[in-house]
Amino acid sequence: MRFEISKVLDAIEGRVCTDPSLARAVLDLAEVIRYQDIDGGRPASLLRLGMVIDALSRELEEDSVQVYAVVHRALLSDADLTSNERMVVRRWADDGLVEVLDNPGDRMLEVADLLGLPVLSRVRFDGLRGRFPWLVEQPGRVVAPVPGAGGPVFIAHVGGGHAPVAGKRSPTGMKLLARQWRCPESGCALFGGGGGGGAFADLAGGADRSPAAQPPPSLRNGVPTCPRHGARLGDGGPRPRTEVLAVRVGGLVRRRFVLSEEQPVVAGRAPEQEGGIMLGQWLNDEARRWISRGHVRFELRVGEVIVTDVSTNGSGIRPAGSMNEADRIPLAPQQSRVLGENDMVELYPGVQIGRAEELPTGAPFTPTSVMAEAPTMAMRLPRP
């Protein structure tokens, strides 16, 4: 059972990030792990984060959703968690996948404000409505995970309804995200070279963090500040341009990924290139035979997405997402084309990649659960 739980935690790890382009909601991890009524289990369990992520995936009708988690520093030594769970949270902190803070509630709302994300929380934040007017003005921006049939569901604090609603990035957030920032503290996992800064700071040594994936700085008296160290951040110059692309298979948005000017991204059945987008797990047998290991390469040049077919069978471009075969433009092997604002590249019928906002889901949805490896249903479902 311990091995199975470790596999679940590994799956959950793939759904937490501080990347502004990929996060779909923000939450306080210390609060989520104590939603005891969700499964009737022990006082604190990191598996409850997986349950909430699965619920978010169902509500957004999108697979592989990621969340932006802020973590109270005390959680790193919380005796209600198992030693393995504490080790996992520390690793997330050291790798910059979560923010570790002394006051996560304020930071959670700040991130939601800057990035336009919904908040998953049972706290009402009544005393902060003046600072964050959207707490009242935008129903669905704050939703509470509560027990439901088959797992948690969301109920909005204001205005009824249950689906989490995203807002727009604030003007301040857009300005902050246009720059890359540097923390003066050595080894800062959020605004440094990756790794370090956490409970195992002396032992950490992760890969360099892309400046395109940096979280938004915290603003203290209008000054960009590292939320973890409280240090004033240095301006490291313009942040690399990015585009968020999404994979849709059979009408379902299966995952999002970020394309930056720093390096191209290859998508295919099982790309060998670092950072490649693997599609094989979602393909039927015919699609696996047609789609090459590395099928298409995406590059971002001067703000334009360039797609190049690197397969043996070719692809196609569907202008403005049209499903009319007469509109499909063939893309031969080794041929390149600028991907228009509403275009999508089709690797095989029903397998498309395009800008995330242009790929709405359009099929009955069954999400891939991060809890699939949980050893018992009791860990996933509320007790009757």
SELUMPA-413159 format. One record per residue (C-alpha): x, y, z; residue number from 1. Coordinates in pm, whole numbers. Example, Ala and Ser with C-alpha at 12.3 -4.5 7.8 and 13.67 -1.06 7.14 Angstrom:
R / 1230 / -450 / 780 / 1
R / 1367 / -106 / 714 / 2
REM end
This chain:
R / 0 / 0 / 0 / 1
R / 286 / 239 / 78 / 2
R / 417 / 196 / -279 / 3
R / 72 / 260 / -424 / 4
R / 33 / 579 / -220 / 5
R / 375 / 695 / -338 / 6
R / 259 / 649 / -698 / 7
R / -46 / 865 / -625 / 8
R / 174 / 1138 / -476 / 9
R / 397 / 1123 / -783 / 10
R / 89 / 1171 / -1004 / 11
R / -28 / 1463 / -789 / 12
R / 318 / 1619 / -815 / 13
R / 267 / 1650 / -1190 / 14
R / -37 / 1869 / -1123 / 15
R / 118 / 2134 / -898 / 16
R / 313 / 2428 / -1036 / 17
R / 379 / 2800 / -997 / 18
R / 382 / 2862 / -1372 / 19
R / 138 / 3149 / -1445 / 20
R / 65 / 3008 / -1791 / 21
R / -41 / 2662 / -1675 / 22
R / -206 / 2701 / -1333 / 23
R / -587 / 2685 / -1350 / 24
R / -669 / 2767 / -987 / 25
R / -496 / 2868 / -665 / 26
R / -533 / 2705 / -324 / 27
R / -392 / 2688 / 28 / 28
R / -248 / 2338 / 63 / 29
R / -265 / 2337 / 443 / 30
R / -638 / 2403 / 424 / 31
R / -704 / 2138 / 157 / 32
R / -527 / 1853 / 335 / 33
R / -758 / 1903 / 636 / 34
R / -1087 / 1865 / 444 / 35
R / -1156 / 1562 / 661 / 36
R / -1523 / 1537 / 564 / 37
R / -1426 / 1462 / 203 / 38
R / -1308 / 1111 / 286 / 39
R / -1363 / 1066 / 659 / 40
R / -996 / 978 / 700 / 41
R / -716 / 1100 / 925 / 42
R / -683 / 1468 / 1030 / 43
R / -442 / 1559 / 749 / 44
R / -379 / 1377 / 420 / 45
R / -193 / 1495 / 113 / 46
R / -414 / 1266 / -95 / 47
R / -700 / 1514 / -51 / 48
R / -515 / 1747 / -286 / 49
R / -555 / 1481 / -554 / 50
R / -929 / 1461 / -485 / 51
R / -966 / 1837 / -524 / 52
R / -759 / 1836 / -844 / 53
R / -980 / 1562 / -989 / 54
R / -1287 / 1768 / -898 / 55
R / -1139 / 2072 / -1073 / 56
R / -1069 / 1864 / -1382 / 57
R / -1432 / 1749 / -1389 / 58
R / -1564 / 2102 / -1344 / 59
R / -1342 / 2251 / -1616 / 60
R / -1397 / 1951 / -1845 / 61
R / -1025 / 1938 / -1909 / 62
R / -766 / 1673 / -1837 / 63
R / -433 / 1725 / -1658 / 64
R / -528 / 2055 / -1493 / 65
R / -263 / 2208 / -1269 / 66
R / -304 / 2412 / -952 / 67
R / -98 / 2688 / -791 / 68
R / -49 / 2585 / -429 / 69
R / 70 / 2806 / -144 / 70
R / 191 / 2626 / 165 / 71
R / 214 / 2739 / 525 / 72
R / 571 / 2689 / 646 / 73
R / 447 / 2483 / 943 / 74
R / 323 / 2216 / 704 / 75
R / 683 / 2108 / 638 / 76
R / 695 / 1965 / 991 / 77
R / 325 / 1890 / 1050 / 78
R / 302 / 1576 / 1265 / 79
R / -44 / 1493 / 1123 / 80
R / 119 / 1411 / 789 / 81
R / 322 / 1096 / 739 / 82
R / 699 / 1128 / 710 / 83
R / 669 / 1046 / 340 / 84
R / 409 / 1320 / 287 / 85
R / 629 / 1576 / 465 / 86
R / 921 / 1472 / 248 / 87
R / 710 / 1516 / -66 / 88
R / 597 / 1866 / 34 / 89
R / 957 / 1963 / 109 / 90
R / 1062 / 1837 / -232 / 91
R / 789 / 2043 / -396 / 92
R / 912 / 2346 / -206 / 93
R / 1275 / 2286 / -301 / 94
R / 1182 / 2244 / -668 / 95
R / 973 / 2561 / -675 / 96
R / 648 / 2373 / -746 / 97
R / 476 / 2539 / -448 / 98
R / 526 / 2859 / -248 / 99
R / 617 / 2822 / 120 / 100
R / 499 / 3118 / 329 / 101
R / 415 / 3234 / 679 / 102
R / 82 / 3385 / 570 / 103
R / -50 / 3191 / 269 / 104
R / -404 / 3335 / 276 / 105
R / -304 / 3685 / 166 / 106
R / -65 / 3551 / -98 / 107
R / -329 / 3315 / -236 / 108
R / -564 / 3607 / -304 / 109
R / -280 / 3819 / -441 / 110
R / -188 / 3546 / -692 / 111
R / -554 / 3502 / -787 / 112
R / -582 / 3878 / -841 / 113
R / -263 / 3912 / -1048 / 114
R / -326 / 3605 / -1264 / 115
R / -705 / 3606 / -1282 / 116
R / -731 / 3259 / -1130 / 117
R / -1023 / 3115 / -933 / 118
R / -964 / 3034 / -565 / 119
R / -1045 / 2693 / -417 / 120
R / -1117 / 2764 / -52 / 121
R / -1382 / 2733 / 219 / 122
R / -1266 / 3060 / 376 / 123
R / -1495 / 3355 / 294 / 124
R / -1231 / 3633 / 322 / 125
R / -1496 / 3883 / 435 / 126
R / -1237 / 4121 / 577 / 127
R / -1053 / 4148 / 245 / 128
R / -1340 / 4245 / 16 / 129
R / -1226 / 4604 / 1 / 130
R / -879 / 4505 / -113 / 131
R / -1007 / 4246 / -360 / 132
R / -1349 / 4363 / -489 / 133
R / -1385 / 4060 / -715 / 134
R / -1449 / 3849 / -404 / 135
R / -1804 / 3987 / -426 / 136
R / -1831 / 4114 / -783 / 137
R / -1732 / 3793 / -964 / 138
R / -1932 / 3489 / -843 / 139
R / -1740 / 3168 / -897 / 140
R / -1398 / 3325 / -844 / 141
R / -1398 / 3170 / -495 / 142
R / -1546 / 2821 / -468 / 143
R / -1552 / 2579 / -177 / 144
R / -1469 / 2209 / -225 / 145
R / -1737 / 2009 / -43 / 146
R / -1827 / 1637 / -35 / 147
R / -2033 / 1511 / -326 / 148
R / -2133 / 1189 / -495 / 149
R / -1819 / 1034 / -642 / 150
R / -1585 / 1294 / -495 / 151
R / -1566 / 1664 / -407 / 152
R / -1774 / 1925 / -587 / 153
R / -1751 / 2304 / -578 / 154
R / -2000 / 2555 / -441 / 155
R / -1949 / 2927 / -497 / 156
R / -1941 / 3144 / -185 / 157
R / -2124 / 3428 / -363 / 158
R / -2402 / 3412 / -617 / 159
R / -2463 / 3038 / -618 / 160
R / -2343 / 2805 / -891 / 161
R / -2050 / 2570 / -860 / 162
R / -1811 / 2596 / -1154 / 163
R / -1482 / 2776 / -1085 / 164
R / -1461 / 3093 / -1295 / 165
R / -1139 / 3256 / -1413 / 166
R / -1103 / 3631 / -1439 / 167
R / -861 / 3842 / -1642 / 168
R / -507 / 3913 / -1536 / 169
R / -489 / 4248 / -1366 / 170
R / -293 / 4530 / -1537 / 171
R / -42 / 4508 / -1252 / 172
R / -9 / 4134 / -1304 / 173
R / 56 / 4180 / -1675 / 174
R / 331 / 4433 / -1603 / 175
R / 496 / 4205 / -1348 / 176
R / 480 / 3906 / -1583 / 177
R / 641 / 4106 / -1862 / 178
R / 971 / 4105 / -1670 / 179
R / 1190 / 3836 / -1521 / 180
R / 1299 / 3877 / -1161 / 181
R / 1597 / 3776 / -951 / 182
R / 1603 / 3710 / -576 / 183
R / 1923 / 3808 / -393 / 184
R / 1893 / 3499 / -174 / 185
R / 2119 / 3220 / -299 / 186
R / 1935 / 2925 / -452 / 187
R / 1585 / 3077 / -443 / 188
R / 1358 / 2815 / -602 / 189
R / 1113 / 3075 / -733 / 190
R / 1332 / 3359 / -855 / 191
R / 1674 / 3203 / -877 / 192
R / 1849 / 2924 / -1059 / 193
R / 1615 / 2645 / -944 / 194
R / 1642 / 2420 / -640 / 195
R / 1737 / 2529 / -289 / 196
R / 1568 / 2764 / -49 / 197
R / 1365 / 2496 / 128 / 198
R / 1402 / 2254 / 416 / 199
R / 1676 / 2065 / 226 / 200
R / 1832 / 2377 / 72 / 201
R / 2190 / 2260 / 120 / 202
R / 2121 / 1936 / -66 / 203
R / 1897 / 2066 / -344 / 204
R / 2030 / 2112 / -694 / 205
R / 1748 / 2119 / -947 / 206
R / 1770 / 2219 / -1311 / 207
R / 1764 / 2586 / -1403 / 208
R / 1420 / 2736 / -1387 / 209
R / 1292 / 2895 / -1706 / 210
R / 1225 / 3269 / -1654 / 211
R / 908 / 3217 / -1858 / 212
R / 774 / 2997 / -1577 / 213
R / 841 / 3237 / -1289 / 214
R / 548 / 3311 / -1059 / 215
R / 435 / 3671 / -1010 / 216
R / 632 / 3862 / -746 / 217
R / 458 / 3971 / -431 / 218
R / 398 / 4345 / -405 / 219
R / 492 / 4506 / -75 / 220
R / 431 / 4880 / -75 / 221
R / 440 / 4860 / -453 / 222
R / 784 / 4694 / -460 / 223
R / 828 / 4351 / -632 / 224
R / 935 / 4119 / -352 / 225
R / 1017 / 3750 / -316 / 226
R / 717 / 3607 / -125 / 227
R / 936 / 3337 / 30 / 228
R / 1235 / 3540 / 149 / 229
R / 1083 / 3887 / 180 / 230
R / 1373 / 4028 / -24 / 231
R / 1342 / 4297 / -287 / 232
R / 1368 / 4145 / -635 / 233
R / 1602 / 4269 / -905 / 234
R / 1475 / 4330 / -1258 / 235
R / 1639 / 4074 / -1486 / 236
R / 1504 / 4216 / -1810 / 237
R / 1213 / 4120 / -2038 / 238
R / 1055 / 3782 / -1982 / 239
R / 1066 / 3552 / -2287 / 240
R / 752 / 3555 / -2496 / 241
R / 527 / 3254 / -2456 / 242
R / 221 / 3093 / -2610 / 243
R / 2 / 2839 / -2434 / 244
R / -90 / 2551 / -2663 / 245
R / -328 / 2266 / -2591 / 246
R / -368 / 1908 / -2710 / 247
R / -719 / 1793 / -2799 / 248
R / -787 / 1425 / -2862 / 249
R / -1135 / 1307 / -2953 / 250
R / -1282 / 1646 / -2864 / 251
R / -1121 / 1652 / -2516 / 252
R / -852 / 1895 / -2407 / 253
R / -598 / 1655 / -2264 / 254
R / -316 / 1887 / -2160 / 255
R / -169 / 2234 / -2198 / 256
R / 194 / 2322 / -2255 / 257
R / 395 / 2641 / -2282 / 258
R / 591 / 2730 / -2594 / 259
R / 860 / 2993 / -2539 / 260
R / 1129 / 3158 / -2746 / 261
R / 1391 / 2964 / -2552 / 262
R / 1350 / 2626 / -2723 / 263
R / 1121 / 2440 / -2963 / 264
R / 876 / 2173 / -2848 / 265
R / 817 / 1844 / -3032 / 266
R / 484 / 1662 / -3003 / 267
R / 417 / 1308 / -3114 / 268
R / 347 / 953 / -3007 / 269
R / 658 / 938 / -2783 / 270
R / 911 / 1216 / -2859 / 271
R / 1272 / 1155 / -2768 / 272
R / 1350 / 1526 / -2732 / 273
R / 1368 / 1679 / -2385 / 274
R / 1043 / 1853 / -2299 / 275
R / 854 / 1667 / -2573 / 276
R / 476 / 1628 / -2556 / 277
R / 381 / 1259 / -2549 / 278
R / 41 / 1175 / -2697 / 279
R / 57 / 795 / -2709 / 280
R / -142 / 736 / -2392 / 281
R / -450 / 901 / -2551 / 282
R / -433 / 742 / -2898 / 283
R / -615 / 444 / -3044 / 284
R / -424 / 178 / -3237 / 285
R / -474 / 340 / -3579 / 286
R / -361 / 678 / -3454 / 287
R / -50 / 523 / -3294 / 288
R / 45 / 366 / -3626 / 289
R / 0 / 693 / -3813 / 290
R / 155 / 942 / -3570 / 291
R / 534 / 935 / -3554 / 292
R / 731 / 930 / -3230 / 293
R / 813 / 1294 / -3300 / 294
R / 546 / 1425 / -3538 / 295
R / 542 / 1806 / -3530 / 296
R / 780 / 2070 / -3397 / 297
R / 661 / 2404 / -3261 / 298
R / 878 / 2716 / -3243 / 299
R / 801 / 3068 / -3129 / 300
R / 971 / 3329 / -3345 / 301
R / 906 / 3701 / -3313 / 302
R / 567 / 3631 / -3162 / 303
R / 459 / 3381 / -3430 / 304
R / 406 / 3009 / -3378 / 305
R / 584 / 2810 / -3648 / 306
R / 481 / 2447 / -3690 / 307
R / 703 / 2205 / -3885 / 308
R / 603 / 1851 / -3976 / 309
R / 890 / 1616 / -3880 / 310
R / 693 / 1294 / -3936 / 311
R / 683 / 1035 / -4212 / 312
R / 309 / 1065 / -4286 / 313
R / 244 / 1440 / -4280 / 314
R / -14 / 1653 / -4099 / 315
R / -270 / 1918 / -4177 / 316
R / -368 / 2269 / -4077 / 317
R / -731 / 2348 / -4004 / 318
R / -778 / 2725 / -4048 / 319
R / -998 / 2878 / -3779 / 320
R / -1053 / 2528 / -3641 / 321
R / -1279 / 2430 / -3931 / 322
R / -1372 / 2062 / -3944 / 323
R / -1466 / 2089 / -4314 / 324
R / -1229 / 1865 / -4513 / 325
R / -1227 / 2114 / -4800 / 326
R / -1065 / 2372 / -4568 / 327
R / -787 / 2143 / -4446 / 328
R / -441 / 2247 / -4569 / 329
R / -195 / 1957 / -4605 / 330
R / 137 / 1991 / -4423 / 331
R / 391 / 1762 / -4588 / 332
R / 690 / 1610 / -4407 / 333
R / 958 / 1876 / -4340 / 334
R / 718 / 2153 / -4441 / 335
R / 670 / 2456 / -4210 / 336
R / 385 / 2699 / -4170 / 337
R / 285 / 2988 / -3945 / 338
R / 0 / 2878 / -3719 / 339
R / -269 / 3143 / -3746 / 340
R / -441 / 3280 / -3436 / 341
R / -736 / 3040 / -3466 / 342
R / -565 / 2760 / -3657 / 343
R / -487 / 2417 / -3526 / 344
R / -254 / 2149 / -3659 / 345
R / -411 / 1806 / -3701 / 346
R / -173 / 1513 / -3663 / 347
R / -447 / 1257 / -3729 / 348
R / -828 / 1291 / -3744 / 349
R / -939 / 1396 / -3396 / 350
R / -585 / 1470 / -3273 / 351
R / -525 / 1846 / -3280 / 352
R / -295 / 2103 / -3125 / 353
R / -363 / 2476 / -3117 / 354
R / -379 / 2778 / -2891 / 355
R / -544 / 2679 / -2567 / 356
R / -829 / 2930 / -2576 / 357
R / -923 / 2816 / -2929 / 358
R / -967 / 2450 / -2837 / 359
R / -1292 / 2415 / -2640 / 360
R / -1386 / 2068 / -2531 / 361
R / -1666 / 1910 / -2727 / 362
R / -1725 / 1555 / -2606 / 363
R / -1853 / 1366 / -2300 / 364
R / -1577 / 1399 / -2044 / 365
R / -1410 / 1132 / -1833 / 366
R / -1098 / 1279 / -1671 / 367
R / -776 / 1092 / -1608 / 368
R / -774 / 1070 / -1230 / 369
R / -459 / 1137 / -1031 / 370
R / -615 / 906 / -771 / 371
R / -622 / 603 / -1002 / 372
R / -347 / 430 / -804 / 373
R / -506 / 487 / -462 / 374
R / -523 / 147 / -286 / 375
R / -887 / 172 / -174 / 376
R / -1200 / 353 / -286 / 377
R / -1233 / 474 / 73 / 378
R / -952 / 714 / -1 / 379
R / -1140 / 867 / -291 / 380
R / -1507 / 871 / -201 / 381
R / -1693 / 1020 / 95 / 382
R / -1848 / 776 / 337 / 383
R / -2226 / 739 / 314 / 384
REM end
